[in-house]
């Protein structure tokens, strides 16, 4: 039987790191005692509740977690309960709790946190963009959905293009797939326009030939370079550069 796409390998070779599991979070820890900055990785959705394995066990997030750890930061992969479009508020609350758990870990520098949203998880970025806390040093978005699809009944609070006007000096890393689904690409374009109009610190990494989920579906040097550039940019923001 052919494995589903979400179980495809991460296209950038990474030395595996065995995570420390504490439901619903997997921690990928770097060498040394720390405290280390942390990158919280937020999967997309909505995802059926019966789907197994859950996203934090998918190769793509294992890859990002291990890659972040290899660069000296904690990678924290969070499962959150986004199972229907109506669940965005529930998922946002669960994500906020998970972030506080990560920040409280003595091996983590709780004042140097990046939150990285993927795909349908992009709508969840609205909360932190609207009121960036002092500990948030970077928000990142990879092939994100930034407005609901037509027919998706989503709480109107989850509109990143509206929230970004309040992001201030927060570095925002946006990874755009050039061969994105047309509707998703349109939501990204709307977000970019709003971010630029408000003077947000938007740092764009383009993957011209990349498709949605390019980091597992496009096994190319372009994809690998984009992943490396994205991680480098996020970690530089955590370091204040």
C-alpha positions in Angstrom: 0.0 0.0 0.0 1.3 3.5 -0.9 2.0 5.7 2.1 0.1 8.9 2.3 1.9 12.1 1.3 2.2 13.4 4.8 4.4 10.4 5.6 6.9 11.2 2.8 10.5 11.8 3.9 11.8 15.3 4.7 13.7 16.3 1.6 16.7 17.7 3.4 19.0 15.0 4.9 19.2 15.5 8.7 20.8 13.5 11.4 17.9 12.1 13.4 17.3 13.3 17.0 15.3 11.2 19.4 12.7 13.6 20.9 11.8 13.9 24.5 8.0 13.2 24.5 5.6 14.9 26.8 2.1 14.8 25.2 1.2 16.8 23.3 4.8 18.1 22.7 7.9 16.5 21.4 11.2 18.3 22.3 14.2 18.1 20.1 17.1 19.1 22.3 20.5 20.5 21.2 23.8 19.6 22.8 24.6 21.5 26.1 22.7 22.4 29.2 21.2 25.7 27.9 19.1 27.5 28.3 18.6 27.5 24.5 16.2 29.5 22.4 13.3 27.5 21.1 11.3 27.2 17.8 7.7 26.0 18.3 6.5 24.1 15.1 2.8 24.3 14.5 1.1 21.9 12.0 -1.7 22.6 9.7 -5.2 21.3 9.4 -8.0 20.7 10.0 -7.0 17.1 10.5 -9.4 14.3 11.2 -9.1 13.2 14.9 -8.6 9.6 13.9 -5.6 10.3 11.7 -2.6 8.3 12.8 0.2 9.0 13.3 -0.5 12.5 14.6 1.5 15.4 13.0 4.3 15.5 15.5 5.3 12.0 14.4 5.4 13.0 10.7 8.8 13.0 9.0 8.5 16.6 8.0 8.2 17.9 11.6 10.7 15.3 12.9 13.1 16.8 10.2 12.5 20.4 11.2 12.8 19.5 14.9 16.1 17.7 14.4 17.4 20.5 12.1 16.7 23.2 14.6 18.3 21.2 17.4 21.4 20.7 15.2 21.7 24.5 15.0 21.6 25.0 18.7 18.0 25.7 19.5 15.2 23.5 20.9 12.7 22.3 18.4 9.2 21.9 19.9 6.6 20.1 17.8 3.1 20.4 19.1 0.0 18.4 18.4 -3.1 20.7 18.6 -6.8 19.9 18.3 -7.6 21.5 15.0 -10.1 18.9 13.6 -12.7 21.2 12.0 -12.8 24.8 10.9 -14.8 25.6 14.1 -11.8 24.4 16.2 -9.5 27.3 15.6 -10.2 28.9 19.0 -9.7 25.6 20.7 -6.5 24.9 18.9 -5.2 28.4 19.6 -5.8 27.9 23.4 -4.1 24.5 23.3 -1.2 26.0 21.4 -0.9 28.9 23.9 -0.7 26.4 26.7 1.9 24.3 24.9 4.1 27.4 24.3 4.0 28.2 28.0 5.0 24.7 28.8 8.0 25.0 26.4 8.9 28.4 27.9 8.8 27.0 31.4 11.3 24.2 30.6 14.6 25.1 32.4 16.5 24.1 29.3 14.7 26.8 27.3 15.4 30.5 27.3 11.7 31.5 27.7 12.5 35.0 26.4 13.7 33.8 23.0 10.9 31.9 21.3 10.0 31.6 17.6 6.6 30.2 16.5 6.6 28.6 13.0 3.2 27.9 11.4 2.6 25.6 8.5 -0.2 25.3 5.9 -3.7 25.6 7.5 -2.0 26.4 10.8 -1.2 29.8 9.4 -4.6 31.2 10.5 -3.4 30.6 14.1 -0.7 33.2 13.7 -3.3 36.0 14.0 -3.2 35.8 17.8 0.5 36.5 18.2 0.7 39.0 15.3 -2.1 41.0 16.8 -0.4 41.3 20.2 3.2 40.1 20.0 4.5 39.3 23.5 8.0 40.3 24.5 9.3 36.7 24.4 8.3 36.3 20.8 11.3 37.0 18.7 10.1 35.7 15.4 6.9 34.4 13.7 7.4 32.1 10.6 5.0 30.9 8.0 5.6 28.1 5.5 3.2 27.7 2.6 0.5 29.1 4.9 -3.2 29.5 4.4 -3.9 33.0 5.6 -7.6 33.4 4.9 -10.2 30.7 5.2 -11.3 28.8 2.1 -14.7 29.7 0.8 -17.3 27.8 2.9 -15.0 27.4 5.9 -16.7 28.8 8.9 -13.8 30.2 10.9 -13.9 32.6 13.8 -13.2 36.1 12.3 -10.4 36.6 14.9 -8.2 34.3 12.8 -7.3 36.7 10.0 -3.5 37.2 9.9 -3.8 39.9 7.1 -5.8 42.1 9.5 -3.6 41.2 12.6 -0.3 42.0 10.9 -0.9 45.7 11.1 -0.2 45.4 14.9 3.0 43.3 14.6 5.3 46.2 15.0 9.0 45.3 14.8 8.4 41.5 15.1 10.4 39.7 12.4 8.1 37.6 10.2 9.6 35.0 8.0 7.4 33.9 5.1 8.3 30.9 2.9 6.3 31.1 -0.3 5.7 28.2 -2.7 5.7 29.4 -6.3 3.4 26.6 -7.5 1.0 27.1 -4.6 -2.7 26.3 -4.8 -4.2 29.5 -6.4 -6.5 30.3 -3.5 -3.8 29.9 -0.9 -1.4 32.0 -3.0 -4.0 34.7 -3.1 -4.3 34.8 0.7 -0.5 35.0 0.9 -0.5 37.9 -1.5 -3.1 39.7 0.5 -1.0 39.2 3.6 2.1 40.5 2.0 0.3 43.6 0.8 -1.0 44.3 4.3 2.4 43.6 5.9 4.2 45.9 3.6 1.6 48.6 4.0 2.0 48.5 7.8 5.8 48.5 7.7 6.1 45.1 9.1 9.5 43.4 9.2 8.7 40.8 6.6 11.4 38.5 5.3 10.4 36.5 2.3 12.0 33.3 1.1 10.6 32.2 -2.3 10.6 28.7 -3.7 9.7 29.4 -7.3 9.2 25.8 -8.4 7.9 24.6 -5.0 4.5 23.2 -4.4 2.5 23.2 -1.2 4.5 21.1 1.2 7.5 21.4 -1.0 9.6 20.2 1.9 8.2 16.6 1.3 6.8 16.6 -2.2 9.6 18.3 -4.1 12.9 16.5 -3.6 15.1 19.2 -5.2 18.1 21.3 -4.5 15.8 24.3 -4.5 13.6 22.9 -1.8 16.7 22.0 0.3 18.1 25.5 -0.1 14.8 27.0 0.9 14.6 24.9 4.1 18.1 25.8 5.0 17.5 29.5 4.4 14.3 29.5 6.4 15.9 27.8 9.4 18.9 30.2 9.2 16.6 33.2 9.0 14.4 32.1 11.9 17.4 31.4 14.1 19.1 34.7 13.2 15.9 36.5 14.3 16.1 34.6 17.6 19.6 35.8 18.0 18.6 39.4 17.3 20.2 39.6 13.9 
